[in-house]
Amino acid sequence: MNAKQHRCGWAGNELAIRYHDEEWGVPVHDDRTWIEFLILEGAQAGLSWDTILKKRARYREVFDQFDPAKVARYDQRKVKALLTDAGIVRNRLKIAATIQNARAFLEVQKEFGSFDAYIWRFTGGKPIVNHRRSLKGAPTRTAQSDALSQDLLRRGFKFVGSTICHALMQATGMVNDHEVKCFRHGEVGK
C-alpha cells in the first residue's frame, strides 16, 4: 500500500493491518480455513479481535492445525491441558464449544459434501458487497447472519450468535464490508 491509499479505520496496529490487508474480507472456500475462523470467532466473543490475532499461532498449534476430526475427539485430559495453556483463551465453555463445533462441522461436511457448500447458501453463493463510507454505525447483525446463526444453533453449534456470525461472514468474504475508500474494497471482490 502506498501512502495515498486508505484502509479501514479499525486496522490500527501492525497485526491488525496485516490481517486487514491480507485476509479480512477475502472469500474463503477451504474447509480448514472455515473451521479455523469458526473457532476463532467463537473464542473472540467478549474480547477484542486483537487478542485473538495475538493468540492465533498458539491456537493453530494446540488445536491440531484446526483439523476437525482430531478436535472432535478431544477428551477431558486434553480439555484440562487446554485450560492451563496461557497461549489461548482459557474459558471452559469456549473450549467445550470448540470440540462440539468440530463434531457439528463434520456432520455438515457429511450432509453437504463440504462446509463451504453449506455456508455460502446464506448469501446465494456470492459475496454481499456493501458500500459503507465507515464501519461506524454499521450493523453488527443482518438477516443473513440471523439465518446462519439460527441454522448453526439448530445443528448443535455453540458460540454462534448472530453478531459472531456477522463477524465470521465479514472475515471470510461472505460480506465485503471494507469501507468504499479502502484500497481493499475493490480488491477482495476480484
Secondary structure, DSSP 8 states (H G I E B T S, - for coil): --TT-B--TT--SHHHHHHHHHTTT-----HHHHHHHHHHHHHHTTS-HHHHHHHHHHHHHHTGGG-HHHHTT--HHHHHHHHT-TTS---HHHHHHHHHHHHHHHHHHHHHSSHHHHHGGGGTTS-EE---S-STT--S--HHHHHHHHHHHHTT--S--HHHHHHHHHHTTSEE-S-TTBHHHHHTT-
